[in-house]
Amino acid sequence: MAEFSTATLQPGQTESNDQGERVGRSSGGHLVQMRRRVSDRGFAVTVDAEPRPEVPTEVLTHEWSEANSAFDRLMREY
């Protein structure tokens, strides 16, 4: 699996790989990642920002569609 090049990502820009994983820069410039979980089935979606009460910085899910929705939300909210 190829690694992502995050250094050149601009706010709002995303990349994905053939495994369904995604990485992007949120509208606020934070790194957002959706990766397959290693220890369990499913996905982990994270953002490199200070947590806010109304928006989590990490979402764990078994469903690809839920992970994509969480990724899109973090891209907008952070």
Secondary structure by P-SEA (a helix, b strand, c coil): ccccccccccccbbbbccccbbbbbcccbbbbbbbccccccbbbbbbccccccccccccccccaaaaaaaaaaaaaac
